Amino acid sequence: MGSAAELAAAVLMLLGFPCLMLAALVPSVPAFAAAAAVTYLADHYLHRRGSYLVNRLSKVRAGLSIRFLIRQLLLILLLARMSLADNLIYYGAIACFIAFYGLQAPHGALTTLIRNRRRMPVATRNVDLASRIRIPDAPPRVLTHRAAEKMLHLDLVAVGGILLAAALDSPLIGFACIGITVALGLAYVLALVPYVRGRRIPPKADQVLVAVDDWLREYRPETVLYFSGSKDSAYQVNMWLETMEQLDTRPLVILRERVILANLAPTTVPVVCVPGGVHLMNLDLSTVRVALYAANVGKNIHLLRVPTMKHVFIGHGDSDKLASVNPFSKVYDEVWTAGRAGRDRYAIADVGVRDDDIVEVGRPQLAPIETWQATAAGPAEGHRPTVLYAPTWEGWDDNPGNTSLLLAGENIVKRLIAADPAVRVLYKPHPFTGTRSAQAKAAHERITALLGQAAAERAADPRFTVDTAAQDRARAELARIDARLTALAGGNDKGDEAEASRDGVIDVALYEETARLRTEWNTAYWNSFPAWEHRVITGAQPRLYDCFNVSDAMVSDISSVVSDFIASGKPYAVTDSAELGAEEFKRQNTAVRAAVILSNDAAGLAELLEAVRDPQADPLAGERGELKRYLLGPDEPASIDQFNAAVAQLARKAEMRNLGQGSRTAVGGPDVEPADALPAPTASVTGETDGTAVN
């Protein structure tokens, strides 16, 4: 259950059906009506919330349609128990429900047909398809969104009318409501019919693919960011979008799952989502010279097989975790790391990645992080330092070194809350926290409660003053920005995938306005509450880097968060949750070599807080500067310039390789194998290939 309200609704729904049966057997019309209302409302609420329970009920033959059918059968039982079996309303109810269910089949068939026909073989953003193929408007959302649920709920009129007829012994009102239900059901079916015929049908798959290829030949992409993954991994591609926008070459993003496209952040870069492996292999990517991969996944092989481009693993973070030196990385032509540390990491791991194939390009994403030099003069008078606690998630196993949350989290927060002089605590947990481990979820909830209580105590303490007028202005500004951002986001909503592909060329002016508003939102957010108030920060906004910029220090775990924070030059602490000991912990984890090392009792926090209060006496400042250069590369040239230079150099290598292959083919040497001699990949009817059959 996602919340206490969901749990309560689930209990009410599950108890409601036995109560319906009891009311039918008694019989009692008022009791039946009350129980029916409870089941209707609870069921609807759980569906709107996307509750896990209702999603699983269909697996045990208790799906939505079955629940409606049971309620209707129990209504028939109620009529029989009221000795109305010889009454016309009894037969009218039976006929109504049979006819109503008779309409379910064409309704379901039509909605499925519309959905399948409007599903594009290639979905796009920022690609001009409208001038190449005709894509009709999507059906009104009211007809297609939660269509089955809406259709079934049309029985409300009939059920209510039949209950009134039984209670008042007046069949007329029952027949009137029965007629309304059947008429509404028939009208719903007829309203869908136009969208499966004539000019309201989207073009066929081959026409869409031809249009996309035509656009590719015109656009001539040079650098591709390729990504495949689950809904929760969308952040891994989102973090590279701004970098792609700043490339000197023509960029293109290729996605493999529709769910990633749905969760992709706004961007001006053209995006092509190709779920089918065969469709991907048949796209005209002949002008692409560099392919960038943000994750090691099986579907990478569908592009890795293309020899005319060079393939690069860029990853989605830079840390000392084993995932950062995955042996799969040796399939790429090059592996790009932020700094020297990444190169050394591969050398130590000895997983087959050659040193010659590693290129240091910095981390372009870290540009928004403000450096320590900007505040090197020390804290202003009256300034209360802010310490960010940003633990990583519990991981896939119960290794105590995964996260500090379980063994040290509460100790860290308690010591920060009790610090004297006082500090402010920002707690920003990893988005996956508690998704696998109940213990981690419980620890997160206890920390949240601790901070909530501490914030309430400070609010009641006269030493912590509040500028009410300034906060009111900030909150009003925040509300204004939220309203405008909501309006901008709503204006970009499209009816379905086909319509979004047709109209998916972003309005650059609105995009720039959105970016400006998000910056203003961030300023207003931090000004909307006192500078001393402890805060739990979840969700996408404010971003982690925004939290970096308002913090004077950070406590975290071994993850890319630490490597990123080092870019700020500010003091930080890392928890040795596995209790390796400070020396061994530093030996195994490069990113903690300039950190204050905490044990699970968090006693070392005093050293971190002292460095925050007196930056001039910070013993680790020099080491942090050296470590920053080692992990992230030099400040000059800028990382984006290093990245662009690496792309250009690799593109030249790809071009030289292709020219060499062309010369060999022209000469007709004995080792040249004609293209048509290559084995064709096996494919399913859906366009997906068997990755093991692709070379």
C-alpha positions in Angstrom: 0.0 0.0 0.0 1.3 3.4 -0.9 -0.4 5.2 2.0 -2.8 4.8 5.0 -5.6 6.2 2.9 -5.0 3.5 0.3 -5.0 0.8 2.9 -8.2 2.1 4.4 -9.8 2.1 0.9 -8.7 -1.4 0.2 -10.1 -2.7 3.5 -13.4 -0.9 2.8 -13.6 -2.4 -0.7 -12.8 -5.9 0.5 -15.3 -5.7 3.3 -17.9 -4.1 1.2 -18.6 -7.2 -1.0 -19.5 -9.5 2.0 -21.7 -6.7 3.3 -23.4 -6.5 -0.1 -24.2 -10.2 0.1 -25.4 -9.9 3.6 -27.6 -7.0 2.7 -29.0 -8.9 -0.3 -29.8 -12.0 1.9 -31.5 -10.0 4.7 -32.8 -8.2 2.4 -32.2 -4.5 3.0 -32.2 -1.9 0.2 -30.7 0.9 2.4 -27.9 -1.4 3.6 -27.2 -2.7 0.0 -27.1 0.9 -1.3 -24.7 2.0 1.4 -22.4 -1.0 0.8 -22.6 -0.5 -2.9 -21.6 3.1 -2.6 -18.6 2.2 -0.4 -17.4 -0.4 -3.0 -17.8 2.0 -5.9 -16.0 4.8 -4.2 -13.2 2.7 -2.8 -12.7 0.9 -6.1 -12.6 4.2 -8.0 -10.1 5.7 -5.5 -7.7 2.8 -5.7 -7.8 2.8 -9.5 -7.1 6.5 -9.5 -4.1 6.0 -7.2 -2.8 3.1 -9.2 -2.9 0.9 -6.1 -0.8 -2.3 -6.1 -3.8 -4.2 -4.7 -6.2 -3.5 -7.6 -3.5 -4.3 -10.0 -3.0 -7.7 -8.4 -6.6 -8.6 -8.0 -6.9 -9.4 -11.8 -4.3 -12.0 -11.3 -6.6 -13.9 -8.9 -9.7 -13.6 -11.1 -11.0 -10.7 -9.2 -10.4 -7.9 -11.8 -12.4 -4.8 -12.4 -15.1 -6.5 -14.6 -15.6 -9.4 -12.2 -16.1 -7.0 -9.3 -18.8 -5.1 -11.2 -20.4 -8.4 -12.3 -20.5 -9.6 -8.7 -22.2 -6.4 -7.6 -24.8 -6.8 -10.3 -25.5 -10.4 -9.5 -25.9 -9.5 -5.8 -28.5 -6.9 -6.9 -30.4 -9.6 -8.7 -30.2 -11.7 -5.5 -31.6 -8.8 -3.6 -34.6 -8.5 -5.9 -35.2 -12.3 -5.6 -35.1 -12.1 -1.8 -37.6 -9.2 -1.9 -40.0 -11.5 -3.7 -39.7 -9.5 -6.9 -38.7 -12.5 -9.1 -42.1 -12.2 -10.8 -41.9 -8.5 -11.2 -40.9 -6.9 -14.6 -38.1 -5.0 -12.9 -36.4 -8.3 -12.1 -36.4 -9.3 -15.7 -35.5 -5.8 -16.8 -32.5 -5.9 -14.5 -31.3 -9.2 -16.0 -31.8 -8.0 -19.5 -30.1 -4.7 -18.8 -26.9 -6.4 -17.4 -26.8 -8.9 -20.2 -27.1 -6.1 -22.8 -24.6 -4.0 -20.9 -22.1 -6.7 -20.9 -22.8 -7.4 -24.5 -21.6 -3.9 -25.2 -18.3 -4.5 -23.4 -16.9 -6.7 -26.2 -17.2 -4.1 -29.0 -16.1 -1.4 -26.6 -13.0 -3.3 -25.6 -12.2 -4.3 -29.2 -12.5 -0.7 -30.4 -10.4 0.8 -27.7 -7.7 -1.9 -28.2 -7.8 -1.4 -32.0 -7.5 2.4 -31.6 -4.6 2.0 -29.2 -2.7 -0.5 -31.4 -3.3 1.4 -34.6 -2.1 4.6 -33.1 1.0 3.1 -31.6 3.9 4.2 -33.7 6.8 1.9 -34.7 9.0 4.9 -34.0 7.9 7.6 -31.6 9.7 11.0 -31.8 10.3 14.4 -30.3 11.7 17.4 -32.1 11.4 15.5 -35.4 9.4 17.1 -38.3 7.0 14.3 -39.2 4.0 16.5 -39.8 5.4 17.7 -43.2 6.1 14.1 -44.3 3.1 12.0 -43.3 -0.4 12.7 -42.2 -1.1 11.8 -38.5 -4.7 12.5 -37.5 -5.6 13.9 -34.1 -6.0 11.4 -31.2 -9.5 10.6 -30.0 -10.7 12.9 -27.2 -9.0 11.8 -23.9 -12.4 11.4 -22.3 -13.0 8.4 -24.6 -9.7 6.6 -24.3 -8.3 7.3 -20.8 -9.3 4.6 -18.4 -11.9 3.5 -21.0 -12.8 0.2 -19.4 -13.4 1.8 -16.0 -15.5 4.5 -17.5 -17.6 2.0 -19.4 -18.3 -0.2 -16.4 -19.3 2.8 -14.3 -22.2 3.5 -16.6 -24.0 0.8 -14.7 -24.3 3.3 -11.8 -27.5 4.8 -13.2 -29.1 1.4 -13.7 -28.1 0.1 -10.3 -29.4 3.2 -8.6 -32.6 3.1 -10.5 -33.3 -0.5 -9.8 -32.7 0.0 -6.1 -35.1 2.9 -6.1 -37.7 0.8 -8.0 -37.3 -2.0 -5.4 -37.6 0.4 -2.4 -40.5 2.4 -3.8 -42.2 -0.5 -5.6 -42.3 1.6 -8.8 -40.8 -0.2 -11.8 -41.1 2.9 -14.0 -38.0 4.7 -12.5 -36.0 1.5 -12.8 -36.8 1.0 -16.5 -36.0 4.7 -17.1 -32.5 4.3 -15.5 -32.0 1.0 -17.3 -32.7 2.7 -20.6 -30.2 5.5 -19.7 -27.4 3.0 -18.9 -27.9 1.0 -22.1 -28.2 4.2 -24.2 -25.0 5.6 -22.7 -23.1 2.3 -23.3 -24.3 2.2 -26.9 -23.4 5.9 -27.4 -19.9 5.3 -26.0 -19.3 2.4 -28.5 -20.6 4.5 -31.4 -18.4 7.4 -30.4 -15.3 5.2 -30.9 -16.3 3.9 -34.3 -15.1 6.9 -36.4 -11.6 6.5 -35.0 -11.0 3.1 -36.7 -11.9 4.1 -40.2 -11.2 6.7 -42.9 -8.8 9.5 -42.4 -8.7 9.2 -38.6 -6.4 6.1 -38.9 -2.7 6.9 -38.6 -0.4 5.7 -41.4 1.0 2.2 -41.4 4.3 1.3 -39.9 6.3 1.2 -43.1 5.1 4.7 -44.0 6.2 6.0 -40.6 9.6 4.4 -41.0 10.1 5.9 -44.4 9.2 9.3 -43.1 11.7 8.9 -40.2 14.4 7.8 -42.6 13.6 10.8 -44.8 14.1 13.1 -41.9 17.3 11.4 -40.9 18.8 11.8 -44.4 17.9 15.5 -44.2 19.1 16.1 -40.6 22.2 14.0 -41.0 22.9 13.2 -37.3 26.5 12.9 -36.3 26.5 12.0 -32.6 24.0 9.7 -30.9 23.1 9.2 -27.3 21.7 5.7 -27.0 19.7 4.5 -24.0 17.7 1.6 -22.8 16.3 0.9 -19.4 13.3 0.9 -17.0 11.1 3.8 -16.0 13.1 4.4 -12.8 16.4 4.7 -14.8 15.2 7.7 -16.9 17.4 10.0 -14.8 20.4 8.3 -16.3 19.7 9.7 -19.8 18.2 12.9 -18.5 21.5 13.9 -17.0 23.1 14.0 -20.4 20.5 16.0 -22.3 22.0 19.4 -21.5 25.4 18.1 -22.6 23.9 16.9 -25.9 22.4 20.3 -26.5 25.9 21.9 -26.2 27.6 19.6 -28.7 29.3 21.1 -31.7 28.0 18.2 -33.9 24.4 17.4 -34.8 23.0 15.4 -31.9 20.4 12.7 -31.7 18.9 10.7 -28.8 17.9 7.1 -29.5 15.7 5.5 -26.8 14.5 1.9 -26.8 11.5 2.0 -24.4 8.4 4.1 -24.6 8.3 4.4 -20.9 11.7 6.3 -21.0 10.3 8.6 -23.7 7.3 9.4 -21.4 9.7 10.3 -18.6 12.3 12.1 -20.7 13.0 15.7 -19.6 12.3 18.5 -22.0 15.1 19.0 -24.5 15.8 20.7 -27.8 17.7 17.6 -29.1 15.8 15.4 -31.6 14.7 12.2 -30.0 13.8 8.9 -31.7 12.3 6.0 -29.6 12.6 2.7 -31.5 11.3 -0.2 -29.4 11.9 -2.8 -32.2 15.4 -4.1 -32.8 14.8 -4.7 -36.5 13.4 -1.2 -36.9 16.5 0.2 -35.3 18.8 -1.8 -37.5 17.0 -0.5 -40.6 17.1 3.2 -39.7 19.4 5.3 -41.9 22.2 6.1 -39.4 24.9 6.3 -42.0 26.0 9.8 -41.1 26.5 9.0 -37.4 30.1 8.7 -36.4 30.0 8.6 -32.6 27.5 6.7 -30.4 27.4 7.4 -26.6 26.1 4.9 -24.1 24.9 5.9 -20.6 24.2 2.4 -19.3 25.4 -1.2 -19.9 22.3 -3.1 -21.0 21.6 -6.0 -23.3 19.9 -3.9 -26.0 23.1 -1.9 -26.6 24.1 -4.7 -29.0 21.6 -3.6 -31.5 23.6 -0.4 -32.1 27.0 -1.8 -31.2 26.9 -4.0 -34.2 27.2 -1.0 -36.5 30.8 -0.7 -37.6 30.6 2.7 -39.3 30.4 4.6 -36.0 32.6 4.6 -32.9 31.0 3.5 -29.7 31.7 5.1 -26.3 30.7 4.3 -22.8 30.0 7.5 -20.8 28.1 6.1 -17.9 25.7 7.9 -15.6 27.9 8.6 -12.6 31.5 8.4 -11.4 32.2 6.5 -8.2 34.3 3.7 -6.8 31.4 1.2 -6.9 32.0 -2.0 -8.9 29.4 -0.9 -11.4 31.9 1.8 -12.6 34.3 -0.8 -13.8 31.9 -3.3 -15.4 33.8 -5.8 -17.6 31.1 -5.2 -20.3 32.8 -1.9 -20.9 35.5 -3.5 -23.0 33.0 -3.9 -25.9 33.2 -0.2 -26.6 35.8 1.5 -28.7 36.5 4.0 -25.9 35.5 4.6 -22.3 35.2 8.2 -21.2 35.9 9.1 -17.6 35.8 12.4 -15.7 39.4 12.4 -14.6 42.5 10.4 -13.9 40.8 8.4 -11.2 38.5 6.7 -13.7 41.5 5.6 -15.7 43.3 4.2 -12.7 40.1 2.5 -11.5 40.0 0.4 -14.7 43.7 -0.4 -14.4 43.3 -1.7 -10.9 40.1 -3.7 -11.7 41.9 -5.3 -14.7 38.6 -6.1 -16.5 40.0 -5.9 -20.0 39.6 -2.2 -20.8 42.9 -1.0 -22.3 44.4 2.3 -21.0 44.7 3.5 -24.6 40.9 3.3 -24.9 40.2 5.6 -21.9 39.7 9.3 -22.5 39.4 11.9 -19.7 36.6 14.4 -20.5 35.6 15.9 -17.2 31.9 16.0 -16.1 29.9 18.6 -18.1 26.9 18.1 -15.9 28.8 19.6 -12.9 28.8 23.1 -14.4 25.8 24.3 -12.3 27.7 23.5 -9.0 29.0 26.6 -7.4 32.6 26.3 -6.1 33.9 26.8 -2.7 35.9 29.8 -3.8 32.7 31.7 -4.2 32.3 31.6 -0.4 35.9 31.4 0.7 35.6 34.6 2.7 33.9 32.6 5.2 30.3 32.7 6.6 28.6 36.0 7.0 27.8 37.2 10.5 24.8 35.4 11.9 25.0 32.7 9.2 24.0 29.3 10.4 25.8 26.6 8.3 23.8 24.2 6.3 24.8 20.5 6.2 23.3 18.3 3.6 22.8 14.6 4.4 22.4 12.7 1.1 22.6 8.9 1.7 22.5 6.6 -1.2 19.9 3.7 -1.4 20.2 0.3 0.1 21.2 -1.5 -3.1 20.2 -5.0 -4.2 21.7 -6.8 -1.3 22.2 -6.3 2.5 25.8 -5.3 2.3 26.2 -2.8 5.2 28.5 -0.7 3.1 25.8 0.2 0.6 24.2 2.9 2.7 24.7 4.8 6.0 21.0 5.0 6.4 20.6 1.7 8.3 23.4 1.9 10.9 24.4 5.5 11.0 21.6 7.6 9.6 19.8 8.4 12.8 23.1 9.0 14.7 24.2 11.5 12.0 21.0 13.4 12.1 20.8 13.5 15.9 24.3 14.9 16.2 23.7 17.5 13.5 20.4 18.6 15.2 22.2 18.8 18.6 25.3 20.7 17.2 26.3 23.8 19.1 26.6 26.4 17.5 23.5 25.3 15.6 23.4 24.2 12.0 20.6 23.6 9.6 20.1 20.0 8.2 18.9 19.2 4.7 18.0 15.6 4.2 17.7 14.4 0.6 17.5 10.6 0.3 18.1 8.7 -2.9 14.9 8.3 -4.9 15.1 4.5 -4.5 15.3 4.6 -0.7 13.1 1.9 0.9 12.0 0.4 -2.4 13.8 -2.9 -1.6 14.5 -2.9 2.1 11.8 -2.4 4.7 14.5 -1.5 7.2 15.8 1.3 5.0 12.2 2.6 4.6 11.7 2.5 8.4 15.0 4.3 9.0 14.0 7.0 6.5 10.7 7.5 8.2 12.4 7.8 11.6 14.9 10.4 10.3 12.0 12.3 8.7 10.2 12.3 12.0 13.4 13.5 13.9 13.8 16.4 11.5 10.1 17.3 11.7 10.2 17.4 15.5 13.5 19.4 15.5 12.1 21.9 13.0 8.9 22.4 15.2 11.1 23.0 18.3 13.1 25.6 16.5 10.0 27.4 15.2 8.9 27.8 18.9 12.4 29.0 20.0 12.5 32.8 20.2 16.2 32.7 19.2 15.3 31.7 15.7 13.6 34.7 14.1 11.4 34.7 11.0 11.0 37.4 8.4 7.4 36.7 7.8 6.9 39.4 5.1 9.9 38.1 3.0 8.6 34.5 3.3 5.1 35.5 2.2 6.6 37.3 -0.8 8.7 34.2 -1.7 5.7 31.9 -1.3 3.6 34.1 -3.5 6.3 34.1 -6.1 6.6 30.4 -5.8 2.9 30.0 -6.4 3.1 32.3 -9.4 6.0 30.3 -10.9 4.3 27.0 -10.2 1.1 28.1 -11.9 3.1 29.3 -15.0 5.1 26.1 -15.1 1.9 24.0 -14.8 0.4 26.0 -17.7 3.5 25.5 -19.8 3.6 21.7 -19.1 -0.1 21.4 -19.8 0.3 23.1 -23.1 2.8 20.4 -24.1 0.4 17.5 -23.3 -0.6 15.5 -26.4 -3.4 13.1 -26.9 -1.3 10.0 -27.4 2.0 8.8 -28.8 1.2 9.5 -32.4 0.0 13.0 -31.8 2.9 13.7 -29.6 5.3 12.6 -32.3 3.5 14.7 -34.9 3.5 17.9 -32.7 6.6 17.1 -30.7 8.9 19.9 -32.1 9.6 21.9 -29.0 8.9 25.6 -28.9 12.4 27.0 -28.1 11.0 30.2 -26.6 8.8 28.3 -24.2 11.7 25.9 -23.4 13.9 28.9 -22.5 11.1 30.4 -20.5 10.7 27.1 -18.6 14.5 27.0 -17.9 14.4 30.6 -16.6 11.4 29.9 -14.4 13.0 26.8 -12.9 15.9 29.0 -11.8 13.5 31.5 -10.3 11.6 28.7 -8.7 14.7 27.5 -7.0 15.5 31.0 -5.6 11.9 31.4 -4.4 11.9 28.0 -2.8 14.9 28.6 -0.6 13.5 32.0 0.4 10.1 30.6 1.3 11.2 29.2 4.7 13.6 30.3 7.3 17.3 29.8 6.7 17.6 27.8 9.9 14.7 25.4 9.2 15.6 21.7 8.9 14.2 20.3 5.7 13.4 16.9 4.2 13.7 17.2 0.4 12.3 14.6 -1.9 11.1 14.6 -5.5 12.7 16.1 -8.5 12.8 19.7 -7.3 14.9 21.2 -5.9 17.6 19.2 -7.6 20.5 17.6 -5.8 22.9 20.2 -7.2 20.7 23.0 -5.9 21.0 21.5 -2.5 24.8 21.4 -3.0 24.8 25.2 -3.7 22.9 26.1 -0.5 25.0 23.8 1.7 28.2 24.4 3.4 29.1 20.7 3.8 27.7 17.3 3.0 27.5 13.9 4.6 27.0 11.0 2.2 28.0 7.4 1.2 30.1 5.9 -1.5 28.3 7.0 -4.6 28.6 9.4 -7.5 27.0 12.0 -5.2 30.3 12.3 -3.4 32.3 12.6 -6.6 29.9 15.4 -7.8 30.1 17.3 -4.5 33.8 17.3 -4.7 33.4 19.7 -7.6 32.2 22.4 -5.1 35.5 22.2 -3.0 33.4 22.2 0.2 34.1 20.0 3.2 32.3 16.6 3.2 32.1 13.4 5.3 31.6 9.8 4.2 30.4 7.1 6.5 32.3 3.9 6.8 29.2 1.8 7.4 31.0 -1.5 6.8 33.5 -0.5 9.5 36.6 -1.2 7.3 38.6 1.4 9.2 39.6 4.8 8.0 42.9 3.7 6.2 41.4 0.7 4.4 38.2 2.7 3.6 40.4 5.4 1.9 42.5 2.8 0.1 39.4 1.2 -1.4 37.5 4.4 -2.2 39.3 7.2 -4.0 36.6 9.7 -3.4 37.0 9.7 0.4 40.7 10.5 0.5 39.9 14.1 1.3 36.8 13.4 3.4 36.1 13.3 7.1 35.6 9.5 7.7 32.7 8.8 10.0 32.0 5.6 12.0 28.5 4.4 12.5 28.2 6.4 15.7 29.0 9.6 13.7 31.4 10.9 16.3 33.7 12.5 13.7 31.1 15.1 12.7 32.7 17.6 15.1 35.7 17.7 12.7 33.5 18.4 9.7 31.5 21.2 11.5 34.8 22.8 12.7 35.9 23.0 9.0 32.6 24.6 8.1 32.7 27.2 10.8 36.4 28.2 10.2 37.3 27.6 6.5 40.8 29.1 7.0 41.6 26.4 9.5 40.2 23.5 7.4 43.0 20.8 7.4 41.7 19.0 4.3 41.2 22.0 1.9 44.4 21.4 0.0 43.7 17.7 -0.3 40.2 18.4 -1.6 41.7 20.6 -4.4 44.1 17.8 -5.5 41.4 15.2 -5.3 39.0 17.3 -7.4 41.6 17.5 -10.2 42.2 13.8 -9.9 38.6 12.8 -10.0 37.1 15.4 -12.3 40.0 16.7 -14.3 41.3 20.2 -14.6 39.0 23.3 -14.5 40.5 24.5 -17.8 39.5 23.9 -20.5 35.9 23.7 -19.5 34.5 20.1 -19.4 32.1 20.7 -22.2 35.1 21.8 -24.4 37.0 18.7 -23.4 33.9 16.6 -24.2 33.4 18.3 -27.6 37.1 17.8 -28.5 36.8 14.0 -27.6 33.7 13.7 -29.8 35.5 15.4 -32.7 38.6 13.3 -32.4 36.7 10.0 -32.3 34.5 11.1 -35.2 37.7 11.6 -37.2 38.8 8.0 -36.3 35.5 6.7 -37.5 35.7 8.6 -40.7 39.3 7.3 -41.3 38.1 3.7 -40.6 35.2 4.0 -43.1 37.5 5.5 -45.8 39.9 2.6 -45.3 37.1 0.1 -45.5 35.9 1.8 -48.7 39.4 1.5 -50.2 39.6 -2.2 -49.4 36.2 -2.9 -50.9 37.1 -1.0 -54.1 40.4 -3.0 -54.4 38.5 -6.2 -53.8 41.1 -7.8 -51.5 40.7 -11.5 -50.5 39.6 -10.6 -47.0 36.8 -8.4 -48.0 33.4 -10.0 -47.3 30.4 -8.6 -49.2 27.7 -7.1 -47.1 25.1 -9.5 -48.4 27.1 -12.4 -47.1 26.4 -11.4 -43.5 23.8 -13.5 -41.7 20.5 -11.8 -41.2 19.3 -11.2 -37.6 16.4 -13.3 -36.4 13.4 -11.3 -35.6 10.0 -11.7 -34.1 6.8 -10.3 -35.6 7.0 -7.4 -33.2 10.3 -6.2 -34.7 12.4 -7.3 -31.7 15.6 -9.3 -32.4 17.2 -12.0 -30.5 20.3 -10.2 -29.1 22.3 -13.5 -29.1 22.0 -13.8 -32.9 23.3 -10.3 -33.7 27.0 -10.0 -34.4 
